[in-house]
Amino acid sequence: MVGRPDDTTGEAICAFVVLKRSRPTGDEAKKIANELRAWVAKEIGPIAKPKDIRFGDNLPKTRSGKIMRRLLRGVAKGGRDATTIFLQRNIGDALITFESEVVSVDREFGVGKVDAVHPPISIVAENPVAVVERTVAKKGSGDVARAYLNYLYSDEAQEIAAKHGIRPSNPKILAKYPARASPAPPP
C-alpha cells in the first residue's frame, strides 16, 4: 500500500495486490476489491480502506522495500511521476506512457534520451471534460464553464494541444502535425 494525491482528502491509499491465482478482471475484480476494502475496514479500521486497488500478475523485484514503495507511489500518482522516476532516478526497465508524454520527455531531457517505440496499434486515451450542472448552478459559473468547454475544441485550442504533444481531434489540424498522427488508433 502507498499513498497517492487525492483532490478530496489530500492523500488516498492505493493498494497493489497480487493474488495466488490469475489476475481478476471486470466484475470479478470489483467484487474482490470490495471484499478487500471490507476486510481492511474490519481488521484495521475504516480510515485504512484503500481508495484504489490495482491487481497485477506480480510485483517488480527490488533489493529493498523502500525502493519498492517509491516505485509504486510513482505509479499510483500517475504518468508524469512515473516518467520522472524512470528518467531521473533510473528506476525501471521500460516506461509505457501517453504519446504527449514522449514529446515532453524529448523537450525536457533532450531528443534521443530514450528510444520511443510506437506499437503498430494503439488505444485512444482521452481526457474527458464536462460541465457539472449542479456545481455550476451553485457557483453561477455555467456560462464560463460552457465557454471553456467549447474553446477546448476550437481551432486555436487544438493548435495549442498539438504543440504540446496532444493529438488534436480536428483532422485539419492533425494533418499539420504528422508526428501526432502516427500511429493511428485502430478503427
Backbone torsions as a table, in degrees:
resi	resn	phi	psi	omega
1	MET	NA	139.3	176.8
2	VAL	-139.2	162.8	175.7
3	GLY	-91.3	149.1	173.7
4	ARG	-138.5	153.5	-179.7
5	PRO	-59.9	143.9	178.6
6	ASP	-139.1	129.9	-177.2
7	ASP	-64.6	-30.9	-176.5
8	THR	-85.8	-48.2	-172.3
9	THR	-105.0	-7.0	-176.4
10	GLY	95.4	-49.1	176.5
11	GLU	-148.4	140.1	179.4
12	ALA	-123.9	155.7	179.4
13	ILE	-87.3	133.1	175.9
14	CYS	-120.7	123.4	-179.5
15	ALA	-107.0	131.9	173.7
16	PHE	-103.2	123.3	-171.6
17	VAL	-123.8	131.1	173.2
18	VAL	-118.6	117.6	-179.5
19	LEU	-86.9	163.8	178.1
20	LYS	-86.0	33.0	177.6
21	ARG	-157.1	-171.1	-178.3
22	SER	-66.3	155.3	-177.7
23	ARG	-68.2	130.1	179.3
24	PRO	-76.4	155.2	177.2
25	THR	-136.9	165.5	173.1
26	GLY	57.8	-135.9	-177.0
27	ASP	-63.5	-34.5	178.7
28	GLU	-63.1	-41.5	178.5
29	ALA	-63.7	-41.7	178.6
30	LYS	-62.4	-42.5	-179.7
31	LYS	-62.7	-47.0	-179.7
32	ILE	-65.6	-39.6	177.9
33	ALA	-60.7	-42.8	178.3
34	ASN	-65.0	-38.5	176.9
35	GLU	-63.8	-41.8	178.7
36	LEU	-64.6	-42.7	177.7
37	ARG	-60.8	-42.6	179.6
38	ALA	-64.5	-40.9	179.1
39	TRP	-63.8	-45.5	179.1
40	VAL	-61.7	-43.7	179.5
41	ALA	-60.5	-39.9	-178.8
42	LYS	-74.1	-46.3	-173.7
43	GLU	-81.6	-35.5	-176.0
44	ILE	-110.2	-42.6	-179.8
45	GLY	139.3	151.8	-176.1
46	PRO	-59.1	-31.0	-178.2
47	ILE	-67.0	-20.0	-177.7
48	ALA	-91.8	-0.5	-178.7
49	LYS	-62.5	129.4	177.5
50	PRO	-71.4	136.0	176.3
51	LYS	-75.1	-41.6	178.6
52	ASP	-112.5	138.3	171.5
53	ILE	-127.7	120.3	-178.1
54	ARG	-115.5	122.5	-179.8
55	PHE	-91.2	144.4	177.6
56	GLY	-140.4	167.4	176.8
57	ASP	-80.8	-30.7	177.6
58	ASN	-164.3	174.2	176.2
59	LEU	-115.7	150.6	178.3
60	PRO	-61.0	146.8	177.9
61	LYS	-86.7	129.2	176.0
62	THR	-134.1	164.8	-179.5
63	ARG	-77.8	-19.2	-179.3
64	SER	-146.6	155.5	176.8
65	GLY	-64.4	-30.1	179.9
66	LYS	-62.6	-44.9	178.2
67	ILE	-63.8	-42.5	-180.0
68	MET	-60.8	-45.3	-179.9
69	ARG	-62.1	-41.4	178.0
70	ARG	-61.4	-44.8	-179.0
71	LEU	-62.4	-49.5	-178.2
72	LEU	-67.8	-34.3	177.2
73	ARG	-62.0	-40.8	177.5
74	GLY	-64.2	-41.9	177.9
75	VAL	-64.2	-41.8	-178.8
76	ALA	-65.6	-34.4	-178.7
77	LYS	-70.6	-33.5	178.5
78	GLY	133.4	-177.3	-172.8
79	GLY	-58.3	-43.9	-175.8
80	ARG	-65.3	-43.3	179.1
81	ASP	-67.0	-36.4	177.1
82	ALA	-63.6	-38.8	177.8
83	THR	-64.0	-43.4	179.7
84	THR	-62.0	-45.4	179.6
85	ILE	-61.6	-41.6	-178.3
86	PHE	-67.1	-46.7	-172.6
87	LEU	-88.0	-38.3	-176.6
88	GLN	-88.5	-34.7	-178.1
89	ARG	-100.9	-5.3	179.9
90	ASN	55.6	42.2	177.3
91	ILE	-106.5	121.9	177.8
92	GLY	113.4	158.6	-179.2
93	ASP	-102.7	-28.5	-178.8
94	ALA	-146.8	148.2	178.6
95	LEU	-121.9	122.5	175.8
96	ILE	-107.9	122.0	-173.1
97	THR	-149.6	-179.1	179.3
98	PHE	-76.8	152.8	-179.0
99	GLU	-62.9	-30.3	177.8
100	SER	-66.3	-30.0	178.7
101	GLU	-69.9	-31.7	176.9
102	VAL	-63.2	-42.4	177.3
103	VAL	-62.2	-42.4	178.4
104	SER	-63.3	-39.6	179.0
105	VAL	-62.2	-44.8	179.0
106	ASP	-60.7	-41.7	180.0
107	ARG	-67.8	-43.9	-172.6
108	GLU	-80.5	-39.2	-173.4
109	PHE	-110.1	-9.6	-179.9
110	GLY	101.7	139.9	179.0
111	VAL	-62.2	134.2	178.6
112	GLY	93.3	-3.5	178.4
113	LYS	-62.0	-35.5	177.6
114	VAL	-130.9	155.5	174.0
115	ASP	-91.4	113.5	178.5
116	ALA	-87.5	127.3	178.0
117	VAL	-112.5	120.8	178.6
118	HIS	-101.6	116.4	-179.6
119	PRO	-67.5	158.1	-178.5
120	PRO	-66.3	-22.0	174.7
121	ILE	-127.4	162.2	-177.8
122	SER	-147.8	172.2	173.1
123	ILE	-114.8	154.7	176.6
124	VAL	-93.3	119.9	176.9
125	ALA	-115.3	96.4	-175.0
126	GLU	-95.1	151.8	175.1
127	ASN	-92.4	106.2	-177.0
128	PRO	-70.2	144.7	175.0
129	VAL	-130.2	145.6	-178.9
130	ALA	-156.6	156.2	171.1
131	VAL	-100.0	120.1	179.4
132	VAL	-89.1	103.4	-171.4
133	GLU	-56.9	-41.0	-178.9
134	ARG	-62.3	-40.4	-178.6
135	THR	-70.7	-46.7	-178.4
136	VAL	-68.3	-29.8	176.7
137	ALA	-66.5	-41.1	179.9
138	LYS	-66.2	-39.4	-176.6
139	LYS	-91.8	-12.0	-177.6
140	GLY	70.3	29.4	-175.0
141	SER	-113.2	20.2	-176.3
142	GLY	-59.3	-45.6	-178.3
143	ASP	-63.6	-43.5	180.0
144	VAL	-65.5	-43.6	-179.1
145	ALA	-63.1	-43.6	179.4
146	ARG	-67.9	-37.0	177.4
147	ALA	-63.1	-42.7	178.6
148	TYR	-64.2	-44.3	178.9
149	LEU	-58.7	-46.0	178.5
150	ASN	-65.0	-36.7	180.0
151	TYR	-61.6	-36.4	-178.5
152	LEU	-56.9	-26.3	-179.2
153	TYR	-102.3	7.5	177.1
154	SER	-75.6	162.0	178.3
155	ASP	-59.6	-40.3	-178.6
156	GLU	-61.3	-47.7	-179.1
157	ALA	-67.9	-36.1	178.5
158	GLN	-66.3	-35.3	174.7
159	GLU	-63.4	-45.0	179.1
160	ILE	-61.0	-44.7	179.5
161	ALA	-59.2	-46.5	-178.2
162	ALA	-62.3	-37.7	179.4
163	LYS	-66.1	-22.8	179.9
164	HIS	-101.8	17.3	173.7
165	GLY	85.1	7.1	179.8
166	ILE	-95.4	131.7	-177.5
167	ARG	-66.2	116.7	179.4
168	PRO	-70.8	148.6	179.6
169	SER	-85.0	-17.3	179.2
170	ASN	-80.3	116.9	-176.1
171	PRO	-58.9	-34.2	-179.8
172	LYS	-66.7	-40.3	179.3
173	ILE	-73.9	-37.7	176.7
174	LEU	-58.2	-37.2	-179.8
175	ALA	-64.0	-26.2	178.3
176	LYS	-74.5	-18.2	-176.0
177	TYR	-123.5	74.0	-174.2
178	PRO	-58.9	-29.4	179.2
179	ALA	-63.6	-27.9	179.3
180	ARG	-79.4	-16.1	-175.0
181	ALA	-88.4	-7.7	-176.9
182	SER	-125.4	132.5	-1.9
183	PRO	-79.8	146.8	179.7
184	ALA	-80.9	145.5	176.3
185	PRO	-64.9	152.7	179.2
186	PRO	-66.4	154.5	-178.9
187	PRO	-66.5	NA	NA
